[in-house]
Amino acid sequence: MKKTFWLLLCLVLVLAASCGSNSRAVNDEKSGNDVDLTQFSATIAYAEISNIGMKPDEYVGRTIKVNGKYYTTYEVSDNLRESRNHYIIIEDVSACCIQGFQFKWRGDHSFPEDYPQELAEIGVDGVFRKETGNNGEVYYYLDVDEITRI
């Protein structure tokens, strides 16, 4: 019984410590980011991205800075419109699960010449946006000026 008590107490203290650091980086005045996930371990960054996914409208218009791996997909819609989507993904500490953001890189960029290699480590800093597609589906993405290769 005492062993369980001490184990639970340690768990609560660890969670409390991680919550304290989370609040500092979610409104980081030094970097100018509303949410700077680059300060966190993979586990905390993964958890915060989950929070953003649960309540995305609360983050629209906020600047988010994140490091992760570059990933891209190619799709053809029902009306035969072709598109390439770009993502930054973050793995949890066990590398079994991923979270991430779709991003749009402002400017005139050609794929694949201007983009990183698949799964390259990158950093992006952009404004979280909400958009409604032609089919009425709502989606969220980071509107970025630059991709930093790490």
C-alpha positions in Angstrom: 0.0 0.0 0.0 2.8 2.4 0.9 4.6 1.6 -2.3 1.5 2.4 -4.3 1.1 5.7 -2.4 4.7 6.8 -3.1 4.4 5.8 -6.8 1.2 7.8 -7.2 2.8 10.8 -5.4 5.8 10.7 -7.7 3.5 10.5 -10.8 1.5 13.5 -9.6 4.7 15.5 -9.0 6.0 14.7 -12.4 2.7 15.7 -14.1 2.6 18.9 -12.1 6.1 19.8 -13.1 5.4 19.2 -16.8 2.2 21.2 -16.6 4.1 24.2 -15.2 6.6 24.2 -18.1 3.7 23.8 -20.6 2.0 27.0 -19.6 5.2 28.9 -20.1 5.8 27.8 -23.7 2.2 28.1 -24.8 2.4 31.8 -24.4 6.1 32.5 -25.0 6.7 36.2 -25.3 10.5 36.0 -25.9 10.2 34.1 -29.1 7.0 35.8 -30.3 5.2 32.5 -30.7 1.9 31.8 -29.1 2.8 28.1 -28.9 6.5 27.1 -29.1 6.7 23.4 -29.1 10.4 23.3 -29.8 11.2 23.6 -26.1 9.4 20.4 -25.2 10.3 16.7 -25.2 8.6 14.6 -27.9 6.0 13.4 -25.3 4.9 16.9 -24.2 4.9 18.3 -27.8 2.8 15.3 -28.9 0.4 15.9 -26.0 0.0 19.6 -26.9 -0.6 18.8 -30.5 -3.4 16.5 -29.3 -4.8 19.3 -27.4 -4.8 21.5 -30.5 -6.5 18.8 -32.4 -9.3 18.5 -29.8 -10.0 22.3 -29.8 -8.5 23.7 -33.0 -10.7 26.8 -33.1 -9.1 28.0 -29.9 -5.7 28.1 -31.7 -6.8 29.8 -35.0 -4.7 32.9 -35.6 -2.0 31.9 -33.1 1.6 31.4 -34.2 2.9 27.9 -33.6 6.6 26.9 -33.8 7.3 23.2 -34.1 10.2 20.8 -35.1 9.5 17.4 -36.6 9.8 15.3 -39.7 8.7 16.3 -43.2 6.0 14.2 -44.9 4.1 14.7 -48.1 1.1 13.1 -49.7 -0.4 13.2 -53.2 -4.0 12.9 -53.9 -6.5 13.2 -56.8 -10.0 14.4 -55.8 -13.3 13.3 -57.2 -13.2 16.0 -59.8 -9.7 14.8 -60.9 -8.0 17.8 -59.3 -4.5 16.8 -58.3 -2.8 18.2 -55.1 0.2 17.6 -52.9 -0.1 18.1 -49.2 2.8 18.8 -46.9 3.0 17.9 -43.2 5.3 18.2 -40.2 4.9 15.2 -38.0 6.0 14.5 -34.4 6.4 11.0 -33.0 5.7 10.1 -29.4 8.6 8.9 -27.3 8.1 5.2 -28.3 7.8 6.2 -32.0 4.6 4.2 -32.3 2.2 7.1 -32.9 2.4 10.4 -34.7 0.7 13.8 -34.6 1.3 16.7 -36.7 0.2 19.7 -38.8 -0.5 20.2 -42.5 1.4 23.3 -43.6 1.3 25.6 -46.6 4.5 27.3 -47.6 3.9 30.8 -48.8 5.6 31.9 -52.0 6.5 30.2 -55.3 8.0 26.8 -54.5 8.5 23.8 -56.7 8.1 20.2 -55.6 10.4 18.3 -55.2 13.2 20.8 -55.9 12.5 23.3 -53.1 11.2 20.8 -50.5 13.2 18.7 -48.0 13.6 14.9 -48.5 10.9 12.7 -47.1 11.3 12.3 -43.3 14.0 15.0 -43.1 14.1 16.9 -39.7 12.6 20.3 -40.2 11.3 23.3 -38.3 8.3 25.5 -39.2 6.9 28.6 -37.6 3.5 29.7 -38.8 0.0 30.9 -38.2 -2.6 28.3 -37.5 -5.4 28.8 -40.0 -8.8 27.4 -40.7 -10.2 26.9 -44.2 -13.3 25.4 -45.8 -12.8 23.4 -49.0 -15.0 23.3 -52.0 -16.8 20.3 -50.6 -17.6 22.2 -47.4 -15.1 20.2 -45.3 -13.2 22.3 -42.7 -9.5 21.8 -42.3 -6.7 23.4 -40.4 -3.1 24.1 -41.4 0.0 26.1 -40.6 0.6 29.0 -42.9 4.5 29.3 -43.0 7.0 31.6 -44.5 10.0 29.3 -44.2 11.0 25.7 -43.7 14.2 25.3 -41.6 16.2 22.2 -42.3 17.5 20.9 -39.0 
